[in-house]
């Protein structure tokens, strides 16, 4: 069976969903939910995706995202892949977690975002998991209606903007969600084969034509213009860890102590510069790109175990947050 067409362009909106393989649970307790939210935050920092709303259920998740850099595929591979690693570490198991590729519905701009946010946020109450929707803490709904300060990676302005009012937005959004899902959205998601786009016929034709002519290298070049280079990151890490640039850049052979600053520089090069694995390998004098993910994985384990090291790394990383 052919894979569904992925249409990517700058500032596109998507409703993204995925569920556990064989409908298995993908979130067991607070630690799993928090690990996924941490992964979303990192996807925003690394790929610039904007999460408008989310809802994490027991065996699946919903996201409404915007992609300023036309990179949904890369961002979702990061989210699903990294969360699978974290899930396996928490569960002390291995293997695949999700049923396969995520499903992404392309959404027409300035049209269905508000309705979709209501559909996504109502999942826990429609599934009879809670009596009061505000009691479900693993969605962005409490941030929309309460006085809780949202994370920097949750973008609420566009959803509020579609309410058509600049005052009492939290109260009005609560009232809007409590009305229930509208019939058009129910019909759309009630179909056996959900369409890969949500919008007018004109929107569909325009997007398919754009897919045929899109040059993904353009947005990547523009994005990288504003991101730190590998050289800049190495220089900064050398200052923070008080080691030489040479000790970070040059690979040492044989049985040598772990070179934590070098590992940190590789990690930040991937997270903050948007560099490809081959580019990172070249910047650190490696013949093969395959050793880069292994090194970064070892650093992630250390970060989970050493809060002081993690804090030091995050302090550097915050300088490059978008």
C-alpha positions as CSV (number, residue, x, y, z in Angstrom):
1,X,0.0,0.0,0.0
2,X,1.5,3.4,-1.0
3,X,2.3,5.9,1.8
4,X,0.1,8.9,2.0
5,X,1.4,12.1,0.4
6,X,3.2,14.4,2.7
7,X,2.8,18.1,1.7
8,X,5.3,20.4,3.5
9,X,5.7,24.1,3.1
10,X,6.6,27.0,5.4
11,X,4.0,28.0,8.0
12,X,1.8,25.0,7.3
13,X,-0.6,23.6,9.9
14,X,-1.1,20.0,10.7
15,X,-3.2,17.8,13.0
16,X,-0.8,15.0,13.9
17,X,-1.7,11.7,15.5
18,X,-0.1,8.4,16.3
19,X,-1.0,5.5,18.5
20,X,0.8,2.6,20.1
21,X,1.5,-0.6,18.2
22,X,-1.5,-3.0,18.6
23,X,-3.2,-0.2,20.6
24,X,-0.8,-0.7,23.5
25,X,-0.4,2.0,26.1
26,X,2.3,4.5,25.3
27,X,1.9,6.5,28.5
28,X,1.8,4.6,31.8
29,X,2.3,7.3,34.5
30,X,3.6,10.8,35.1
31,X,7.1,9.9,34.1
32,X,6.1,8.9,30.6
33,X,3.8,11.9,30.0
34,X,6.6,14.2,31.2
35,X,9.2,12.5,28.9
36,X,6.9,13.1,25.9
37,X,6.4,16.8,26.8
38,X,10.1,17.2,27.2
39,X,10.5,15.7,23.7
40,X,8.0,18.2,22.3
41,X,10.0,21.0,23.9
42,X,13.2,19.8,22.3
43,X,11.5,19.4,18.9
44,X,10.5,23.1,19.1
45,X,14.0,24.2,20.1
46,X,15.7,22.1,17.4
47,X,13.3,22.4,14.5
48,X,11.3,25.5,15.3
49,X,7.9,23.8,15.2
50,X,5.2,25.6,17.1
51,X,2.7,23.5,19.1
52,X,-0.7,25.2,19.2
53,X,-2.3,22.5,21.3
54,X,-1.8,18.9,22.4
55,X,-3.6,16.0,24.2
56,X,-1.8,12.9,25.4
57,X,-4.2,9.9,25.9
58,X,-3.2,6.5,27.2
59,X,-2.4,4.8,23.9
60,X,-2.3,7.7,21.4
61,X,-1.6,11.5,21.1
62,X,-2.9,14.5,19.2
63,X,-0.9,17.6,18.2
64,X,-1.9,20.7,16.3
65,X,1.4,22.2,15.0
66,X,2.7,24.9,12.7
67,X,5.9,24.4,10.8
68,X,7.6,27.8,10.0
69,X,10.5,25.9,8.4
70,X,8.6,23.3,6.3
71,X,10.1,20.4,8.2
72,X,7.3,18.3,9.7
73,X,8.9,15.0,8.6
74,X,12.2,15.7,10.4
75,X,10.5,17.0,13.5
76,X,8.1,14.0,13.8
77,X,10.9,11.5,13.3
78,X,12.7,13.2,16.1
79,X,9.6,13.2,18.4
80,X,8.6,9.6,17.8
81,X,12.1,8.2,17.7
82,X,13.4,10.0,20.8
83,X,10.2,9.3,22.8
84,X,10.5,5.6,21.9
85,X,14.0,5.6,23.3
86,X,12.9,7.2,26.5
87,X,9.9,4.9,26.8
88,X,12.1,1.8,26.4
89,X,14.5,3.2,29.1
90,X,11.6,3.8,31.5
91,X,9.9,0.5,30.8
92,X,13.3,-1.4,30.6
93,X,12.3,-2.9,27.2
94,X,13.2,-2.4,23.6
95,X,11.7,-2.5,20.1
96,X,9.2,-0.2,18.3
97,X,6.5,1.6,20.2
98,X,4.2,3.2,17.6
99,X,2.1,1.4,15.0
100,X,4.0,3.0,12.2
101,X,4.1,6.4,10.5
102,X,2.3,9.2,12.2
103,X,-0.9,10.5,10.5
104,X,-0.8,14.2,9.5
105,X,-3.7,16.1,8.2
106,X,-2.8,19.4,6.5
107,X,-5.1,22.2,7.6
108,X,-6.0,25.3,5.7
109,X,-4.7,28.4,7.3
110,X,-7.0,30.7,9.2
111,X,-9.9,28.3,9.0
112,X,-10.1,25.2,11.2
113,X,-7.5,25.7,13.9
114,X,-10.0,26.8,16.5
115,X,-12.4,23.9,15.8
116,X,-9.5,21.4,15.8
117,X,-8.2,22.7,19.1
118,X,-11.7,21.9,20.6
119,X,-11.8,18.5,19.0
120,X,-8.3,17.7,20.4
121,X,-8.9,19.1,23.9
122,X,-12.3,17.2,24.3
123,X,-10.7,13.8,23.8
124,X,-10.5,12.9,27.5
125,X,-14.1,13.8,28.3
126,X,-15.5,12.3,25.1
127,X,-13.6,9.1,26.0
128,X,-15.2,9.3,29.5
129,X,-11.8,9.5,31.2
130,X,-12.7,12.5,33.3
131,X,-16.0,14.2,34.4
132,X,-14.5,17.7,34.2
133,X,-12.2,18.5,31.3
134,X,-10.1,20.9,33.3
135,X,-9.1,18.0,35.6
136,X,-7.2,16.3,32.8
137,X,-3.6,17.6,33.2
138,X,-2.0,15.9,30.1
139,X,-3.4,18.3,27.5
140,X,-2.9,22.0,26.8
141,X,-6.5,22.7,27.8
142,X,-5.7,23.8,31.4
143,X,-3.2,26.3,30.0
144,X,-6.0,27.8,27.8
145,X,-8.6,28.2,30.5
146,X,-6.6,28.7,33.7
147,X,-4.0,30.9,35.3
148,X,-1.2,28.4,34.8
149,X,1.8,29.9,32.9
150,X,2.3,27.8,29.7
151,X,5.6,26.6,28.5
152,X,7.4,28.8,25.9
153,X,6.8,26.2,23.2
154,X,3.0,26.3,23.5
155,X,1.7,28.9,21.1
156,X,-1.8,30.0,22.1
157,X,-2.2,33.4,20.3
158,X,-3.6,32.0,17.0
159,X,-6.3,29.9,18.7
160,X,-7.3,32.8,20.9
161,X,-7.3,35.1,17.8
162,X,-9.9,33.0,16.1
163,X,-12.3,33.5,19.0
164,X,-12.9,37.0,17.5
165,X,-12.4,38.8,20.9
166,X,-9.5,40.3,22.7
167,X,-11.1,40.3,26.2
168,X,-11.9,37.4,28.6
169,X,-10.3,35.0,26.2
170,X,-9.9,32.2,28.7
171,X,-13.5,32.3,29.8
172,X,-14.7,32.4,26.2
173,X,-12.5,29.6,25.1
174,X,-13.8,27.4,28.0
175,X,-17.4,28.2,26.9
176,X,-16.6,27.4,23.3
177,X,-15.0,24.0,24.2
178,X,-17.9,23.1,26.4
179,X,-20.4,23.5,23.5
180,X,-19.0,20.2,22.0
181,X,-17.5,19.3,18.7
182,X,-19.3,20.8,15.7
183,X,-20.9,18.5,13.1
184,X,-18.5,19.2,10.3
185,X,-15.5,18.0,12.4
186,X,-17.5,14.9,13.5
187,X,-18.2,14.0,9.9
188,X,-14.6,14.5,8.9
189,X,-13.2,12.3,11.5
190,X,-16.1,9.8,11.4
191,X,-15.1,8.6,7.9
192,X,-13.2,5.4,7.5
193,X,-10.6,6.9,5.3
194,X,-9.7,10.3,6.6
195,X,-8.6,12.8,3.9
196,X,-5.0,14.0,4.2
197,X,-6.1,17.7,4.1
198,X,-8.8,19.8,5.8
199,X,-10.0,22.8,3.8
200,X,-11.6,24.0,0.6
201,X,-11.2,22.4,-2.8
202,X,-9.1,25.4,-3.9
203,X,-6.8,24.8,-0.9
204,X,-6.3,21.2,-1.9
205,X,-5.4,22.1,-5.5
206,X,-3.1,24.9,-4.3
207,X,-1.3,22.6,-1.9
208,X,-0.7,19.8,-4.4
209,X,0.7,22.2,-6.9
210,X,3.0,23.6,-4.2
211,X,4.2,20.1,-3.4
212,X,5.3,19.6,-7.0
213,X,7.4,22.7,-7.1
214,X,8.6,23.1,-3.5
215,X,12.4,23.3,-3.0
216,X,13.0,22.2,0.6
217,X,16.6,23.4,0.5
218,X,15.5,27.1,0.4
219,X,13.9,27.1,3.8
220,X,16.8,25.1,5.3
221,X,19.3,27.6,4.1
222,X,17.3,30.5,5.5
223,X,16.8,28.8,8.8
224,X,20.5,27.9,9.2
225,X,21.4,31.5,8.6
226,X,20.0,32.4,12.0
227,X,21.4,29.3,13.9
228,X,24.8,28.9,15.5
229,X,27.5,27.2,13.5
230,X,29.3,24.1,14.8
231,X,32.4,26.2,15.2
232,X,30.5,28.7,17.4
233,X,29.1,25.9,19.6
234,X,32.5,24.3,20.0
235,X,34.0,27.7,21.0
236,X,31.2,28.3,23.5
237,X,31.5,24.8,25.1
238,X,35.2,25.2,25.4
239,X,34.7,28.5,27.4
240,X,32.0,27.0,29.7
241,X,33.9,23.8,30.4
242,X,37.3,25.6,30.5
243,X,39.0,23.3,28.0
244,X,40.7,24.0,24.7
245,X,38.9,24.0,21.4
246,X,41.4,21.5,20.1
247,X,40.5,19.0,22.8
248,X,36.9,19.1,21.7
249,X,37.4,19.1,18.0
250,X,40.0,16.3,17.7
251,X,39.1,12.7,18.1
252,X,41.5,10.8,20.5
253,X,42.2,7.1,19.8
254,X,42.7,4.2,22.2
255,X,41.4,3.8,25.7
256,X,41.0,7.4,26.9
257,X,38.7,9.0,29.6
258,X,35.3,10.1,28.5
259,X,35.5,13.5,26.8
260,X,32.3,15.1,28.1
261,X,32.8,18.6,26.6
262,X,33.2,17.0,23.2
263,X,30.0,15.0,23.7
264,X,28.2,18.2,24.8
265,X,29.4,20.0,21.7
266,X,28.1,17.2,19.4
267,X,24.8,17.2,21.3
268,X,24.4,21.0,20.9
269,X,25.5,20.9,17.3
270,X,22.6,18.6,16.6
271,X,20.0,20.3,18.8
272,X,20.8,24.0,18.1
273,X,22.5,24.2,14.7
274,X,20.2,21.9,12.7
275,X,23.3,20.3,11.3
276,X,23.1,16.9,9.6
277,X,24.9,14.0,11.1
278,X,27.5,14.0,8.2
279,X,28.2,17.7,8.9
280,X,28.7,17.0,12.6
281,X,31.0,14.1,11.9
282,X,33.1,16.3,9.6
283,X,33.2,19.1,12.2
284,X,34.5,16.7,14.9
285,X,37.0,14.9,12.7
286,X,35.1,11.6,12.4
287,X,35.2,9.3,9.4
288,X,31.7,7.9,10.0
289,X,28.5,9.7,10.9
290,X,27.2,6.6,12.7
291,X,29.1,7.3,15.9
292,X,27.5,10.6,16.4
293,X,24.1,9.3,17.6
294,X,25.8,6.8,19.8
295,X,27.8,9.5,21.5
296,X,24.8,11.8,21.9
297,X,22.8,8.9,23.4
298,X,25.5,8.3,26.0
299,X,25.4,12.0,26.9
300,X,21.6,11.9,27.3
301,X,22.0,9.0,29.8
302,X,24.5,11.1,31.8
303,X,22.2,14.1,31.7
304,X,19.4,12.0,33.2
305,X,21.7,10.9,36.0
306,X,23.6,14.1,36.6
307,X,21.3,17.1,37.2
308,X,24.2,19.5,37.5
309,X,25.7,18.5,34.2
310,X,22.2,18.8,32.6
311,X,21.7,22.2,34.0
312,X,25.1,23.4,32.7
313,X,24.2,22.1,29.2
314,X,20.7,23.7,29.3
315,X,22.3,27.0,30.2
316,X,24.3,27.0,27.0
317,X,21.4,25.7,25.0
318,X,19.0,28.5,26.2
319,X,21.3,31.0,24.5
320,X,20.3,29.5,21.1
321,X,16.6,29.0,21.8
322,X,14.3,30.4,19.1
